[in-house]
């Protein structure tokens, strides 16, 4: 015979069948009490002051007011540089060259397809050509189409760079 010293768990929700869980009998948070907030200790041991040599700061006064306020900055203070002028925006709206180039390519493809599909003789010739392609011919068409896509992408990048 074994000595069973286990006790049932209390304060937890239990599910049986299709019933609702039983509510907790003890208040939430009693299982894991929290410690009171403690402030972080000072790491350097020197309180922060703007004139402290261990904590150099940048003065917040404009350069003209700083020159009239004192002739020499405080020891350990850093001199702030005047910010550079913001870049001048372009005069007109930005031209989206990739959209223009791809639009022209799609218009050329649509024009070519209309020219082929518009005439029954051209349509029959295109059908015969596609039906007689060998696997090597399909690979060649794929490589040429991929090269055309890369060429168009390169042209769009060149046009964008030239516009800058």
DAPELIN-V279189 format. One record per backbone hydrogen bond with DSSP energy under -0.5 kcal/mol. CO is the residue of the C=O (numbers start at 1). NH is the residue of the N-H. Records with the same first field share a line. If there is no record, write none. Layout:
BEGIN
CO=NH + NH
END
This chain:
BEGIN
2=4
3=5
14=22
16=19
27=30
45=47
49=52
52=55
57=59 + 78
62=66
63=67
64=68
65=69
66=70
74=77
78=59
94=96
95=97
96=100
97=101
98=102
99=103
100=104
101=105
102=106
103=107
104=108
105=109
106=110
107=111
108=112
109=113
110=114
111=115
112=116
113=117
114=118
115=119
119=123
120=124
121=125
122=126
123=127
124=128
125=129
126=130
127=131
128=132
130=133
134=138
135=139
136=140
137=141
138=142
139=143
140=144
141=145
142=146
143=147
144=148
145=149
146=150
147=151
148=152
149=153
150=154
151=155
152=156
153=157
154=158
155=159
156=160
157=161
158=162
159=163
160=164
161=164
END
